[in-house]
Every structure is written in structure tokens, then in C-alpha cells.
């Protein structure tokens, strides 16, 4: 499947700490990077499958030609990805960089919460 020249496809792979086990049913959200007021726009809220994978998410990115001329448009798009699941410490990945036409895989390892005594 060809990716349009002004988009990038992101998938997130969620596992337990150190990648030992895939985490099913983790909530993964993708939003825009914070603007000057700290505001973000939610773009996706998806759950991982039994393999810990999200479905492919298509996101806007500047065209590849933007990278050919220095000092012009920034040739990549920045997003914020958050992953959470009950019993685990939530994780936020800031400034996830995506380039147009380049599929991206973001590995996320969640740490189990300490057991209550």
C-alpha cells in the first residue's frame, strides 16, 4: 500500500518492560505536539491487539520535497504518543518525529506498578 506523499503511517508496539511480553488492550493516544499555549489536539485513541500492536495510524507530514531546501519548511512532523494500561506506569513519548512516506514503528515498554503490600 503506497503512502501519500504528505502523510506518514505510525504503528505503536506496546510491551512489558524490556520488551518481554506484548501488552494487549493498552490504550494508545496520538496527539499533535503542544502548541505555544501547551494545547494538543487528539488525533487517535486506539487499543493494542493481542500482539501489543496498534492499527496503522495515518498522520499528516510535510512533503518530502521540504527536506531538499535548507532553511525552508521543517521536513518532519512532531506528535505526542501516550500509552497506558491498568497495572502499569503510563508513558508519554514527546516529539515523535515522522517523515512523509516513511512508515514508522514506535516501541513502547510499560513498567508494571509495584505490588501493594
C-alpha positions as a Python dict, from the first residue, in 0.01 Angstrom:
ca = {
    (1, 'X'): (0, 0, 0),
    (2, 'X'): (151, 331, -107),
    (3, 'X'): (160, 610, 149),
    (4, 'X'): (51, 952, 16),
    (5, 'X'): (341, 1197, -12),
    (6, 'X'): (205, 1424, 260),
    (7, 'X'): (136, 1157, 525),
    (8, 'X'): (320, 908, 740),
    (9, 'X'): (189, 584, 889),
    (10, 'X'): (265, 515, 1256),
    (11, 'X'): (221, 190, 1448),
    (12, 'X'): (300, 151, 1816),
    (13, 'X'): (422, -177, 1969),
    (14, 'X'): (348, -193, 2343),
    (15, 'X'): (528, -446, 2560),
    (16, 'X'): (612, -502, 2923),
    (17, 'X'): (941, -356, 3046),
    (18, 'X'): (1239, -473, 2838),
    (19, 'X'): (1006, -599, 2566),
    (20, 'X'): (944, -931, 2742),
    (21, 'X'): (572, -968, 2659),
    (22, 'X'): (331, -788, 2424),
    (23, 'X'): (60, -595, 2608),
    (24, 'X'): (-292, -645, 2476),
    (25, 'X'): (-562, -381, 2529),
    (26, 'X'): (-325, -95, 2615),
    (27, 'X'): (-472, 246, 2531),
    (28, 'X'): (-255, 441, 2289),
    (29, 'X'): (-334, 803, 2206),
    (30, 'X'): (-167, 1018, 1943),
    (31, 'X'): (-199, 1395, 1953),
    (32, 'X'): (-35, 1694, 1796),
    (33, 'X'): (275, 1830, 1964),
    (34, 'X'): (184, 2105, 2215),
    (35, 'X'): (139, 2449, 2060),
    (36, 'X'): (269, 2771, 2219),
    (37, 'X'): (-16, 2751, 2477),
    (38, 'X'): (56, 2388, 2560),
    (39, 'X'): (-263, 2275, 2383),
    (40, 'X'): (-267, 1946, 2194),
    (41, 'X'): (-529, 1803, 1958),
    (42, 'X'): (-620, 1436, 2000),
    (43, 'X'): (-594, 1255, 1665),
    (44, 'X'): (-621, 885, 1758),
    (45, 'X'): (-723, 678, 2061),
    (46, 'X'): (-677, 306, 1988),
    (47, 'X'): (-621, -21, 2175),
    (48, 'X'): (-344, -271, 2111),
    (49, 'X'): (-422, -619, 1982),
    (50, 'X'): (-301, -949, 2131),
    (51, 'X'): (43, -887, 1977),
    (52, 'X'): (67, -547, 2150),
    (53, 'X'): (29, -364, 1817),
    (54, 'X'): (-191, -69, 1732),
    (55, 'X'): (-362, -50, 1395),
    (56, 'X'): (-180, 170, 1140),
    (57, 'X'): (-249, 540, 1203),
    (58, 'X'): (-213, 783, 911),
    (59, 'X'): (-82, 1126, 1015),
    (60, 'X'): (-7, 1446, 827),
    (61, 'X'): (357, 1526, 749),
    (62, 'X'): (526, 1790, 532),
    (63, 'X'): (603, 1667, 179),
    (64, 'X'): (940, 1502, 126),
    (65, 'X'): (1043, 1787, -103),
    (66, 'X'): (1058, 2009, 209),
    (67, 'X'): (1379, 1832, 308),
    (68, 'X'): (1556, 1929, -15),
    (69, 'X'): (1591, 2300, 60),
    (70, 'X'): (1768, 2400, 382),
    (71, 'X'): (1605, 2673, 586),
    (72, 'X'): (1260, 2622, 434),
    (73, 'X'): (980, 2423, 595),
    (74, 'X'): (1068, 2173, 869),
    (75, 'X'): (1079, 1841, 679),
    (76, 'X'): (910, 1637, 954),
    (77, 'X'): (604, 1641, 1178),
    (78, 'X'): (609, 1609, 1557),
    (79, 'X'): (349, 1417, 1756),
    (80, 'X'): (292, 1313, 2117),
    (81, 'X'): (218, 944, 2185),
    (82, 'X'): (83, 820, 2518),
    (83, 'X'): (40, 457, 2624),
    (84, 'X'): (-141, 331, 2933),
    (85, 'X'): (-280, 9, 3074),
    (86, 'X'): (-418, -75, 3417),
    (87, 'X'): (-143, -208, 3645),
    (88, 'X'): (136, -28, 3455),
    (89, 'X'): (307, 311, 3476),
    (90, 'X'): (175, 524, 3185),
    (91, 'X'): (432, 651, 2936),
    (92, 'X'): (439, 968, 2726),
    (93, 'X'): (667, 999, 2423),
    (94, 'X'): (715, 1364, 2328),
    (95, 'X'): (840, 1488, 1991),
    (96, 'X'): (784, 1165, 1798),
    (97, 'X'): (924, 1256, 1456),
    (98, 'X'): (752, 1140, 1137),
    (99, 'X'): (861, 1191, 778),
    (100, 'X'): (621, 1183, 482),
    (101, 'X'): (608, 850, 303),
    (102, 'X'): (815, 671, 569),
    (103, 'X'): (630, 412, 780),
    (104, 'X'): (728, 434, 1147),
    (105, 'X'): (720, 182, 1433),
    (106, 'X'): (741, 318, 1788),
    (107, 'X'): (831, 58, 2052),
    (108, 'X'): (689, 140, 2396),
    (109, 'X'): (775, -63, 2708),
    (110, 'X'): (548, -12, 3008),
    (111, 'X'): (673, -83, 3360),
    (112, 'X'): (444, -276, 3596),
    (113, 'X'): (328, -81, 3901),
    (114, 'X'): (477, -209, 4228),
    (115, 'X'): (251, -460, 4404),
    (116, 'X'): (66, -319, 4703),
    (117, 'X'): (188, -462, 5031),
}
